[in-house]
Amino acid sequence: MDFFKGIEHDARAVMNAAQQQTRKYERDPSKKVETFKPDYARFKAVIYFRNGQNRYFYSYDTVNSQDGSFIDEYVGLTKLLRLILNKKGEYKNAVIYAQIDEIPHTKNNFCYQVAKFDYYGNFKENKYLGFNTVNGNLKLDIARLKVGSKTIEK
C-alpha cells in the first residue's frame, strides 16, 4: 500500500505524532460518559495518579475509512501517548504495555513495556518497538519486540 510508504514507524515517530495538536471538542457536561472496554487492543496504558487511583486505557486500533476498515496499531499507540501527555502533572507514573499474542484480545496478558513516563517528565521507550505492514494492516513487529526484555532497560 502506498499509504504507509515513506513513514518511519519507530518509537521516536510515534512520540512525535502524539505531540501534534488535535481538534478540541466541547463536551456537554449534562451527558454521562460511559466507559467502554474494547474486545481487542494491542496496547494498554496504566496511569498511576497522584491521588492514589489507577486508570487503565486500551488502544483503539481499527481505523474506518471510505474504502473500509483496517487495523493500524501505530495510530492506537499514538492516541494512548497523546492521552498521557494531556494528563501530564496529574500522575506519578504512566506505563504503556503491549501484548504479543497474534489475536490481541484484552483478556490476554499485556507483558511488554513499550513506554514509561514519570512525574518529572522523563520518558523512556522500548528500543525494540517497531511496526510493519501485514496484508494492508499496520501492526506491531512482534518478533522484534520479543528480542528485548519485557521491561524497559535503562
Protein Blocks (a to p, Z undefined) as FASTA:
>chain_A
ZZlgoiacdfklmmmmmmpccddddddfkbccdddddfbdfbdcddddfkopacdddddf
bdcdfkbccddfklmmmmmmmmmmmmgojambdcddddfbfblcfkbccfbdfbdcdfko
pacddfkbccddeehiacddfklmmmmcfbdcZZ
